[in-house]
Amino acid sequence: MDSANPCLICTDLDRTLIPNGPQPESPRARPLFRALTARPEVHLAYVSGRDLGLVQRAIRDWDLPEPDFILGDVGSSIYHRYADDWELWPAWQDTIGPDWQGLKHDQLAALFTDLDALRLQEPEKQNRFKLSYYTSGDADRWKLVREMEHRLAAKGLKAHVTWSLDETTDTGLIDVLPASASKHAAVEFLIEHRKYDPRLCLFAGDSGNDLPVLAGPVQAVLVANATAEVRAEAWDLAQARGAAEQLYLARGDFLGLNGYYSAGILEGAAHFIPEIQTWLEQETKA
Ligand SMILES: [Mg+2]
């Protein structure tokens, strides 16, 4: 591991790097994470359901290190740094674009205008390859999702329709993405196209849409604040896919850290990458 052969840490934000869950954060964890990722041979990617603006807000609000890449909108956009700004990576757009057969966001939205249960989300929550709606928390979500899938398929479009619940407002959230766009696909695309050594790559997550990456071939860590259900599900999935060696479940008690949030990311990075283990040990002794 050196500047010519860097490692790549990819991490989810909410409740993985950002300590916005019920468990306490070890006070030394984020400063250590910032110090580690400040090293030139350590590259950093944020992989989030948030859009670019909300990722930038999280960086400011939580004093997170500036990443090298932002894989936003649940993997439907990849941004890289360009002249001190963020630029969409066209190669990724070209990869996922054919699923929608060149249809624009608005043309896709036109398929659903008569569905009264759907309300378009604000413009800043939409992008070229993400069509997002609100529904009331009590809408018949299965019926709605099936109807949307049916209409997309009838047009020959390949898309994922996902439903989730914002528990704080009891609002249903529906996202329509190209079928080939996901956190998992975006992470693998980044590793492959920037030619990172897979042994020096790591993904960290805590829940739902992180599971396919956690249980896939990329080395991955599940932070210790994940629920028991997610731990069991990630472990079972990884076993079933023969990828158990590539999954590490953070447990805490590592360098006096508790394994929650960034402490778990550090623990996993040390597990997979010996140079990081050595560096962290030296840093915490100093
Ligand atoms: Mg999360």
Residues whose N, C-alpha, C, O or C-beta is under 5 A from the ligand:
A	BS01	MG	D12 L13 D14 R15 T16 D206 S207
